[in-house]
């Protein structure tokens, strides 16, 4: 074993990190053989934090890409990733494996399984918890990482004489960037489904994170998505982050999206308390929206029963917007506990410089759990959370949310939930989407709730086929003093366009209202007051009580 032990004092330049960062050191040991029975290339580098607890630490195994026939742990991307995660307190192994010209498939699969076994066999001297090992790989390495995540119990490999067979190759979680889930072409490799994640469709307990470029010409997104959806429908915990980009996604592209997703994934599933990670889960709906600030959807550790949609780089967005961002609280149709049917619209709104807090846990796939009704008090809970973040100097939202500019919106039953909270003075404006009280009572709201309105309100309906059409008309007539607009997308129906790309025409109308009411964009008056519907075919609009 050739050792090169080097103490590296690395100063991280990220804004907001404490001075303690400058004193963090790690030890890097190179070219440790994790098996000696098959040749000289089965070696790994090891980065160990010299700070913090020295026992029971989480670990990550990095697996390089290169089409199974090229690449190396020495590639700068993987070495940098190894150092980055060691600086976060993980013990990180960065491995080589036998390439196909040295030994054909499935030798590389057997090698990564052996590397995990080696880590577990040496857990005590490495100072790691053998039950808290995660993996990451890109491209071919992504395939190998996913194989550890979904095929650890497989007997399809020739491992009778491999070392460390008293240990399991199972891992606590596995992440893959642009991972081939099947070979996708005829040939000997395609004949062996046991070598590919596609051969292991079913309920699997190991959490998996898949990162995919929407324009990847090498690993086709449709094949990746086919595997992801099949695994999700089978009940496997597979997170999927799809962003614009080609094969370099999570390698050297779109790291502003993929690295936070990885950080949250490892912190959650390896039970690592990384102070820089405040979220438990993340996704990028609809490629981050159509606005100038690409947005993400996250589940915050401090608000697990909501989804927060916000620009991926809030600090930059605040600077360009010249101040903290307005806030939208959103309540779902059916008063349900998921915003997945609205995530395209909510992501698009966030991408124009808003923070959106929506009721319900983050979902990677629709209907992954039985939906439940939520109480109207959830709107107030979201408002409370936003105000707490605005006051907490340690919050990632401190200085980034404007609690003087808050709107509440709700679809169908969610609109009633908004009206049930109409008296809350923290709200400046309301958006009632395909909803109205009329003579009904629902979600703690009735026509009496209209008397509590204290800011301008937008009703948006979907023509005479919308079941809320008449109630919205009745509310409009009943409101005597508060400025009110009734916009009708005459052919959209009760469901609206919210799940269309970027939320469709309804989202465009919602954003125009928010820009007018919360950002003061006076040009939008032409739409709502003058009735200038250019760009809004099949719409009608009326208003009253504006001075």
C-alpha positions in Angstrom: 0.0 0.0 0.0 1.5 3.3 -1.1 0.6 6.1 1.3 0.8 9.7 0.8 -0.6 11.4 3.9 -1.1 15.1 3.4 -2.8 17.6 5.8 -4.6 20.0 3.7 -5.7 23.4 5.2 -8.4 24.5 2.8 -10.1 27.9 3.1 -13.6 27.8 1.7 -14.5 31.1 0.1 -18.3 30.7 0.3 -20.0 33.7 1.9 -21.3 33.2 5.3 -19.1 30.4 6.5 -17.5 30.9 9.9 -13.8 31.5 10.5 -13.6 27.9 11.9 -13.6 26.7 8.3 -10.1 28.0 7.8 -8.8 25.6 10.5 -10.4 22.5 9.1 -7.9 20.0 7.9 -8.2 16.6 6.2 -5.8 13.8 5.7 -5.6 12.3 2.2 -4.2 8.8 1.7 -3.7 7.7 -1.9 -3.6 4.3 -3.7 -4.9 2.0 -1.0 -5.6 -1.4 -2.4 -9.2 -2.6 -1.5 -8.5 -5.9 -3.3 -5.2 -7.5 -4.4 -6.5 -10.6 -6.2 -7.3 -9.2 -9.6 -4.6 -6.7 -10.5 -3.0 -3.4 -9.6 -5.9 -1.0 -10.5 -8.3 -1.8 -7.7 -7.2 1.0 -5.5 -8.8 4.0 -3.9 -7.9 7.4 -2.3 -9.2 8.2 1.1 -9.9 11.6 2.5 -10.5 11.8 6.3 -11.5 14.8 8.3 -9.0 15.7 11.0 -11.7 17.6 12.9 -14.9 16.6 14.6 -15.7 13.1 15.9 -13.2 10.5 14.8 -15.5 7.5 15.1 -18.9 6.5 13.7 -18.7 9.0 10.9 -20.7 8.9 7.6 -18.8 7.9 4.5 -19.2 8.4 0.7 -17.7 6.3 -2.0 -17.1 8.1 -5.3 -17.0 6.1 -8.6 -15.6 7.7 -11.7 -17.2 7.7 -15.2 -15.7 7.0 -18.6 -17.9 4.5 -20.4 -16.4 1.6 -18.2 -13.3 1.8 -20.4 -11.7 5.1 -19.4 -11.6 7.7 -16.6 -9.8 7.6 -13.3 -10.2 8.6 -9.7 -7.4 11.1 -10.5 -9.7 13.2 -12.7 -9.9 16.6 -11.1 -13.7 16.6 -10.8 -13.6 13.5 -8.6 -10.7 14.6 -6.5 -12.3 18.0 -5.9 -15.6 16.3 -4.9 -13.7 14.1 -2.5 -12.1 17.1 -0.8 -15.4 19.0 -0.7 -17.2 16.3 1.1 -14.4 15.5 3.4 -14.5 19.2 4.4 -18.1 18.7 5.3 -17.2 16.0 7.7 -17.6 12.9 5.6 -14.9 10.2 5.2 -14.6 9.9 1.4 -13.2 7.1 -0.7 -12.5 7.8 -4.4 -12.0 4.6 -6.3 -10.6 3.0 -9.4 -12.0 -0.2 -10.8 -11.1 -2.6 -13.6 -11.9 -1.1 -17.0 -13.5 -3.3 -19.7 -10.3 -3.7 -21.7 -8.7 -5.3 -18.5 -11.7 -7.3 -17.5 -15.2 -7.4 -19.2 -18.4 -6.6 -17.4 -19.5 -7.4 -14.8 -16.0 -7.1 -13.3 -16.4 -3.4 -12.6 -19.7 -4.1 -10.7 -17.9 -6.7 -8.6 -15.2 -4.2 -7.8 -17.5 -1.5 -6.5 -19.2 -4.1 -4.4 -15.8 -5.2 -3.1 -14.9 -1.6 -2.3 -18.0 -1.2 -0.1 -17.2 -4.5 1.6 -13.6 -3.3 2.2 -14.9 0.0 3.8 -17.1 -2.0 6.1 -14.4 -4.5 7.0 -12.1 -1.5 8.0 -14.8 0.6 9.5 -13.2 0.8 12.9 -9.8 2.0 11.7 -11.4 4.4 9.2 -13.6 5.8 11.9 -16.8 5.3 9.9 -20.2 3.8 10.7 -20.6 0.8 8.3 -24.4 1.5 8.2 -23.9 5.1 7.0 -22.1 4.6 3.6 -23.4 6.4 0.6 -22.2 6.4 -3.0 -22.0 8.8 -5.9 -21.0 8.2 -9.5 -21.2 9.9 -12.9 -22.2 8.3 -16.2 -20.7 4.8 -16.0 -19.9 5.5 -12.4 -23.6 6.5 -12.0 -24.6 3.1 -13.3 -22.3 1.4 -10.8 -23.6 3.6 -8.0 -27.2 2.7 -8.8 -26.2 -1.0 -8.9 -25.0 -0.7 -5.3 -28.3 1.0 -4.4 -30.7 -1.5 -6.0 -28.8 -4.8 -6.5 -26.8 -5.3 -3.4 -28.5 -8.6 -2.6 -28.1 -10.0 -6.1 -26.3 -13.3 -6.6 -25.6 -12.7 -10.3 -21.9 -11.9 -9.9 -18.8 -14.1 -9.7 -17.6 -13.2 -6.2 -16.9 -16.6 -4.7 -13.2 -15.8 -4.3 -13.5 -12.1 -3.7 -12.1 -10.7 -0.5 -14.2 -9.3 2.4 -17.1 -11.6 1.6 -18.2 -11.6 5.2 -19.4 -8.1 4.6 -22.5 -6.9 2.7 -22.2 -4.6 -0.3 -25.4 -2.8 0.7 -25.2 1.0 1.1 -27.4 3.5 3.0 -28.1 5.6 -0.1 -26.8 5.9 -3.7 -26.7 8.9 -6.1 -26.0 8.9 -9.8 -25.4 11.6 -12.4 -26.5 10.7 -15.9 -26.6 7.1 -15.0 -27.2 4.4 -17.7 -30.1 2.4 -16.3 -30.0 0.0 -19.3 -27.6 -0.2 -22.2 -30.3 0.7 -24.7 -28.8 -1.2 -27.6 -28.5 -4.8 -28.8 -25.4 -6.8 -27.9 -23.9 -9.0 -25.2 -24.3 -6.3 -22.5 -28.0 -5.8 -23.3 -28.6 -9.6 -22.9 -27.7 -9.3 -19.2 -30.4 -7.3 -17.5 -28.9 -8.4 -14.2 -26.0 -6.0 -14.9 -28.3 -3.0 -15.1 -30.7 -1.2 -12.8 -33.5 -2.0 -15.2 -33.2 -5.6 -14.1 -34.1 -4.7 -10.5 -37.5 -2.9 -10.9 -39.4 -3.3 -7.7 -39.8 -2.1 -4.1 -36.3 -1.3 -2.8 -35.6 0.2 0.6 -32.3 2.0 -0.4 -32.9 5.8 -1.2 -31.6 6.7 -4.6 -31.0 10.1 -6.2 -30.9 10.4 -10.0 -29.5 13.6 -11.6 -30.3 13.9 -15.4 -29.7 16.5 -18.1 -32.7 17.1 -20.2 -30.6 17.3 -23.4 -28.2 14.5 -22.7 -27.2 12.9 -26.0 -25.3 10.0 -24.3 -27.7 8.8 -21.6 -31.1 9.4 -23.0 -33.5 11.1 -20.6 -36.4 8.9 -21.7 -34.6 5.8 -20.6 -33.7 7.3 -17.2 -37.2 8.5 -16.6 -38.7 5.2 -17.6 -36.6 3.5 -14.8 -37.3 6.3 -12.3 -41.0 6.2 -12.8 -41.2 2.4 -12.6 -39.2 2.3 -9.4 -41.3 5.1 -7.9 -44.5 3.4 -8.8 -43.1 0.2 -7.2 -42.7 2.1 -4.0 -38.9 2.7 -4.1 -37.6 6.0 -2.6 -36.1 7.4 -5.8 -35.6 11.2 -6.0 -35.2 12.6 -9.5 -33.7 16.0 -10.4 -33.9 16.9 -14.1 -32.3 20.1 -15.3 -31.4 21.6 -18.6 -28.0 20.3 -19.7 -26.2 17.5 -21.5 -24.1 14.7 -20.2 -22.0 16.9 -17.9 -24.9 17.5 -15.5 -23.7 17.0 -11.9 -20.2 16.5 -13.3 -19.2 20.0 -14.4 -22.6 21.5 -15.3 -25.7 22.8 -13.4 -23.9 22.3 -10.1 -26.0 25.2 -8.6 -28.9 22.7 -8.8 -27.3 19.3 -8.4 -24.8 19.9 -5.6 -27.5 21.2 -3.2 -29.6 18.2 -4.1 -26.7 15.9 -3.3 -25.9 17.8 -0.1 -29.5 17.4 1.2 -29.7 13.8 0.1 -26.5 12.7 1.9 -27.2 14.8 5.0 -30.7 13.2 5.3 -29.9 9.6 4.5 -26.5 9.4 6.1 -27.8 11.2 9.2 -25.1 13.9 9.0 -25.7 17.2 10.7 -24.2 19.6 8.1 -24.9 23.1 9.4 -24.8 24.4 5.8 -27.7 22.2 4.7 -31.1 23.4 5.9 -33.2 21.3 3.5 -34.1 17.6 3.6 -35.1 17.2 0.0 -35.0 19.0 -3.3 -36.4 18.9 -6.9 -36.3 21.1 -9.9 -39.9 21.1 -11.4 -40.3 22.2 -15.0 -36.5 23.0 -15.5 -36.7 25.7 -12.9 -39.4 27.9 -14.6 -39.3 30.5 -17.4 -38.1 33.5 -15.4 -34.6 35.0 -15.0 -33.9 33.3 -11.7 -34.2 29.5 -12.1 -36.1 28.1 -9.1 -36.2 24.9 -7.0 -38.7 23.2 -4.7 -37.4 22.2 -1.3 -38.6 20.6 1.9 -37.1 22.6 4.8 -36.0 20.9 8.0 -38.0 23.5 9.9 -41.2 23.1 7.8 -41.5 19.5 6.7 -45.2 19.6 5.9 -44.8 22.4 3.2 -42.9 22.9 0.0 -40.9 26.1 -0.4 -40.3 27.2 -4.0 -37.6 29.8 -4.4 -34.8 31.0 -6.8 -31.9 28.6 -6.5 -29.6 31.6 -5.8 -31.6 33.8 -3.5 -28.7 36.1 -2.6 -28.1 36.9 -6.3 -31.9 37.3 -6.9 -32.2 39.7 -3.9 -29.3 41.8 -5.3 -30.8 42.0 -8.8 -34.3 42.7 -7.5 -32.8 45.4 -5.2 -34.4 44.1 -2.1 -36.0 41.1 -0.3 -38.4 39.0 -2.3 -42.2 39.1 -2.0 -43.9 36.0 -0.6 -46.8 33.9 -1.9 -48.6 31.4 0.4 -50.4 28.7 -1.6 -53.3 26.4 -0.6 -54.1 23.4 -2.8 -57.3 22.2 -4.5 -59.4 19.9 -2.5 -57.6 21.4 0.6 -55.2 18.6 0.1 -51.7 18.2 1.4 -49.7 18.2 -1.8 -48.8 21.0 -4.3 -47.4 18.6 -6.9 -50.3 19.5 -9.3 -49.4 23.1 -9.1 -45.6 22.9 -9.0 -45.1 24.1 -12.6 -46.9 27.3 -11.8 -45.4 27.8 -8.4 -41.9 27.2 -9.7 -42.5 29.6 -12.5 -43.7 32.3 -10.1 -40.6 31.7 -7.9 -38.3 32.0 -11.0 -39.4 35.7 -11.4 -38.2 36.6 -7.9 -40.7 35.3 -5.3 -40.6 32.9 -2.4 -43.6 30.6 -2.5 -44.7 28.5 0.6 -47.2 25.8 -0.4 -49.1 23.4 1.9 -48.1 19.8 1.8 -44.9 17.7 1.8 -42.6 17.6 -1.2 -43.5 14.8 -3.6 -41.3 13.4 -6.3 -44.2 11.6 -8.0 -47.9 12.3 -7.9 -49.9 10.0 -5.6 -46.9 8.5 -3.9 -48.9 8.6 -0.7 -52.6 8.9 0.2 -53.7 12.5 0.1 -55.1 14.0 3.2 -57.2 17.1 3.9 -55.5 20.0 5.6 -57.0 22.5 8.0 -57.3 26.2 7.1 -54.9 27.0 9.9 -52.0 25.8 7.6 -52.2 29.2 5.9 -51.4 30.9 9.2 -48.7 28.4 9.9 -47.0 29.3 6.7 -47.2 33.0 7.5 -45.8 32.3 11.0 -42.8 30.4 9.5 -42.0 33.1 7.0 -42.1 35.8 9.7 -39.8 33.7 11.9 -37.3 33.2 9.1 -37.3 37.0 8.4 -36.4 37.7 12.0 -33.8 34.9 12.5 -30.3 36.0 11.6 -29.2 32.4 11.2 -31.9 31.5 8.7 -31.1 31.2 5.0 -34.1 33.4 4.4 -32.9 36.2 6.6 -32.8 39.4 4.5 -34.3 37.6 1.6 -38.1 37.6 2.3 -40.2 40.8 2.5 -42.9 40.2 5.1 -44.5 43.6 4.1 -45.3 42.0 0.7 -47.2 38.8 1.2 -50.0 37.3 -0.9 -52.2 34.3 -0.4 -53.6 32.2 -3.2 -55.6 29.0 -3.3 -57.2 26.8 -5.9 -60.8 25.5 -5.4 -61.1 24.4 -1.8 -57.7 26.1 -1.2 -59.4 29.4 -2.2 -61.8 28.9 0.7 -58.8 28.3 3.0 -57.4 31.7 1.9 -60.7 33.4 2.6 -60.8 31.8 6.0 -57.6 33.7 6.7 -58.7 36.9 5.1 -58.5 38.9 8.3 -54.8 38.2 8.8 -53.2 41.6 8.6 -49.9 40.1 7.2 -51.7 39.6 3.9 -51.6 42.4 1.4 -53.6 40.7 -1.4 -55.5 37.6 -2.3 -55.9 35.3 -5.3 -58.9 33.0 -5.4 -58.4 30.5 -8.2 -61.4 28.6 -9.6 -63.2 29.2 -6.3 -65.8 31.3 -4.6 -68.0 31.1 -1.6 -71.4 32.1 -3.0 -73.9 30.7 -0.5 -71.6 27.8 0.5 -69.7 27.1 3.7 -66.4 25.3 3.2 -63.0 25.1 4.9 -64.0 27.5 7.7 -65.1 30.1 5.2 -68.4 31.5 4.0 -69.7 34.7 2.4 -69.2 36.3 5.8 -65.4 35.9 5.2 -65.6 38.5 2.5 -66.1 41.1 5.1 -62.6 40.4 6.5 -60.9 41.3 3.2 -58.5 44.3 3.6 -56.6 44.2 0.3 -57.2 43.9 -3.4 -58.4 40.5 -4.5 -58.3 38.6 -7.8 -60.8 35.9 -8.7 -59.8 33.7 -11.6 -62.3 31.2 -13.2 -62.4 28.9 -16.1 -65.6 29.6 -18.0 -69.1 28.4 -17.5 -68.0 24.8 -17.2 -66.0 25.7 -14.1 -68.1 24.5 -11.1 -66.9 27.6 -9.2 -68.0 30.1 -11.9 -71.3 31.1 -10.3 -69.9 31.4 -6.8 -67.1 33.6 -8.0 -69.6 35.8 -9.7 -71.7 36.0 -6.5 -68.6 36.9 -4.5 -67.6 39.6 -7.0 -71.1 41.2 -6.7 -71.0 40.9 -2.9 -67.7 42.7 -2.4 -68.6 46.4 -2.0 -65.5 48.3 -1.0 -62.4 46.2 -1.6 -60.8 46.4 -5.1 -61.7 43.2 -7.0 -60.9 41.8 -10.4 -62.7 38.8 -12.0 -60.6 37.2 -14.8 -62.2 34.4 -16.8 -60.1 32.0 -18.9 -63.3 31.0 -20.7 -62.1 27.6 -22.0 -59.9 26.3 -19.2 -62.5 24.7 -16.9 -62.2 24.2 -13.2 -58.8 22.5 -13.4 -57.2 25.5 -15.1 -53.8 25.4 -16.7 -51.7 25.1 -13.6 -50.0 21.8 -14.4 -49.1 22.9 -18.0 -45.5 23.9 -18.7 -44.8 27.0 -16.6 -48.4 26.8 -15.4 -49.9 27.9 -18.7 -52.0 31.1 -19.1 -53.4 31.0 -15.6 -49.9 31.2 -14.1 -49.1 34.1 -16.4 -52.2 36.0 -15.1 -51.3 35.1 -11.5 -47.8 36.5 -11.9 -49.1 39.7 -13.6 -51.3 40.3 -10.5 -48.5 39.6 -8.1 -46.1 41.9 -10.0 -48.7 44.7 -9.9 -49.7 44.3 -6.3 -46.4 43.2 -4.6 -43.8 44.7 -6.9 -45.6 47.8 -8.0 -45.3 47.2 -11.7 -47.8 49.9 -12.8 -47.7 48.7 -16.5 -49.9 45.8 -15.4 -52.7 48.1 -14.7 -53.4 48.0 -18.4 -54.3 44.4 -18.1 -56.5 44.5 -15.1 -58.1 48.0 -15.2 -58.0 48.9 -18.9 -58.8 45.4 -20.1 -55.8 45.1 -22.4 -55.9 41.4 -23.0 -53.1 41.2 -25.7 -51.5 37.8 -25.2 -54.6 36.4 -23.4 -56.9 34.9 -26.1 -60.2 33.6 -24.8 -60.1 35.7 -21.7 -62.5 38.3 -20.3 -61.8 40.6 -17.4 -63.8 43.0 -15.2 -63.1 45.1 -12.1 -64.6 47.4 -9.6 -63.8 49.5 -6.5 -60.4 50.8 -7.9 -59.8 54.5 -7.5 
